Amino acid sequence: MRRNPSVARVIDAAKRRLRRMLPSEASARALAAQAPGRRSGPADPAFAHILAPGVEVLRDGPIIVDRDWSPAGVTGQFTDDAATYHQRYFERLDFTHLIDYCLTLAQIDRARPCRVLDIGSGSGASVFAACRLLPQAEIVASDISPQLLRMLAGFVDSRDELRGRITTFCFDLHRKFFRPQTFDLVIGAAILHHLLDPRAALANVAAALKPGGRIVLVEPLESGSLMLVAMFARVLTVLGQSGAGEGPLARLMRAMRLDIQSRLGPPVEKPWTRELDDKWVFDTPYLERLAAELGLSRVDVYPAQPDLSQVYENAFTSLLADSGLAAIEVPQAVQDSVRMFDRGIGEDLKRELCPTGVIVFTR
Ligand SMILES: C[S@@+](CC[C@H](N)C(=O)[O-])C[C@H]1O[C@@H](n2cnc3c(N)ncnc32)[C@H](O)[C@@H]1O
């Protein structure tokens, strides 16, 4: 019997998520095979003024690659499957509103010439938004994935308004790559929770920031993620009561609960962490401790959307879209149970229990 395509998609998505939680020798071997060791060829001296002492880079077509680049710790969705990742997210997401909101929260003077580092740039959604919103800025895009950066560089090359404004560096954020006090602003849209050691990476980024500079990150928050765990449990109960407890939506709810549960607590590596694309959810006490340890004078955490009236329903809808289930028919009883969370929780509490946050560190 042929599987309904949307059923097949969700089963595959759920399987992929579950598979990522189990150690896979094949994926470890595939990543190790990509590590080129020390790359040969003449170093490019053009960027010595911003690179940390000892760091050497090589030109690889339109991107600039760390001579010691290695893809350790990054999962295949950003490297081997980069084209699928780009197609799934880049076309669908316009980050202009999000980055605009981030710049407002961080009180950035948009008219001032400045040097901006975007971390975990992927194929560039946040970079292009920053470029539009900060017309005087020199922008450095960065990522560990050469595949995604090549897509970014290709797009830059195709647009008159972008050409010449963005430089792309391929390196691992766990390495000290830039000179101290090089950047006025660091932007990271969904990067910290992908890193094996967020503290080490943030220490490198903080050191590269000028005094008074800001690091603005968009990341999943623990308290709001726990609300999603509770909401998905409620949806599962409702689906079970209507006889749909083994259907695609129920499978997705189970997979997502497991996904979030496997990421709770302080970011300390567990046996399954390397296999997860999304490795952590963050809480404010952890972020405050991090700021103090890294010499950052303050950290402020805000909900990632100004209008919280449908924050849980929006999270549920985006999850369906991310899993290829946008077109699935959601039973009325499920919709009601999702809306119950939005109706029942007041605005003030929602600010504490928002699944995604904008985190602003000030040096
Ligand atoms: C969710 S994507 C971010 C998307 C991007 N900010 C955008 O605007 O489209 C996370 C990115 O982090 C990158 N990444 C993962 N581990 C990394 C590391 N150790 N160093 C640098 N980048 C890394 C991935 O390759 C991926 O492009």
The ligand as a Tripos MOL2 file, in Angstrom:
@<TRIPOS>MOLECULE
LIG
   27    29     1     0     0
SMALL
NO_CHARGES

@<TRIPOS>ATOM
      1 C1         20.2220   27.0700   12.3950 C.3       1 LIG1
      2 S1         21.5800   27.4790   11.4080 S.3       1 LIG1
      3 C2         21.6080   29.2440   11.4510 C.3       1 LIG1
      4 C3         20.9380   29.9130   10.2960 C.3       1 LIG1
      5 C4         21.4190   31.3020    9.9640 C.3       1 LIG1
      6 N1         21.7540   32.1300   11.0920 N.3       1 LIG1
      7 C5         20.4320   32.0190    9.0880 C.2       1 LIG1
      8 O1         20.2260   33.1870    9.3040 O.co2     1 LIG1
      9 O2         19.8990   31.4470    8.1380 O.co2     1 LIG1
     10 C6         22.9730   27.1020   12.4450 C.3       1 LIG1
     11 C7         24.3040   27.2820   11.7500 C.3       1 LIG1
     12 O3         25.3590   27.0590   12.6950 O.3       1 LIG1
     13 C8         26.4480   26.4810   12.0030 C.3       1 LIG1
     14 N2         27.3620   25.8490   12.9590 N.ar      1 LIG1
     15 C9         27.1640   24.7000   13.6540 C.ar      1 LIG1
     16 N3         28.2320   24.4240   14.4170 N.ar      1 LIG1
     17 C10        29.1320   25.4330   14.2170 C.ar      1 LIG1
     18 C11        30.4270   25.7150   14.7140 C.ar      1 LIG1
     19 N4         31.0400   24.9010   15.5820 N.pl3     1 LIG1
     20 N5         31.0720   26.8360   14.2940 N.ar      1 LIG1
     21 C12        30.4560   27.6820   13.4100 C.ar      1 LIG1
     22 N6         29.2250   27.4650   12.8840 N.ar      1 LIG1
     23 C13        28.5720   26.3500   13.2850 C.ar      1 LIG1
     24 C14        25.7670   25.5050   11.0580 C.3       1 LIG1
     25 O4         26.6060   25.1110    9.9880 O.3       1 LIG1
     26 C15        24.5290   26.2890   10.6190 C.3       1 LIG1
     27 O5         24.7360   26.9980    9.4380 O.3       1 LIG1
@<TRIPOS>BOND
     1     1     2 1
     2     2     3 1
     3     2    10 1
     4     3     4 1
     5     4     5 1
     6     5     6 1
     7     5     7 1
     8     7     8 2
     9     7     9 1
    10    10    11 1
    11    11    12 1
    12    11    26 1
    13    12    13 1
    14    13    14 1
    15    13    24 1
    16    14    15 ar
    17    14    23 ar
    18    15    16 ar
    19    16    17 ar
    20    17    18 ar
    21    17    23 ar
    22    18    19 1
    23    18    20 ar
    24    20    21 ar
    25    21    22 ar
    26    22    23 ar
    27    24    25 1
    28    24    26 1
    29    26    27 1
@<TRIPOS>SUBSTRUCTURE
     1 LIG1         1 GROUP 0 **** ****
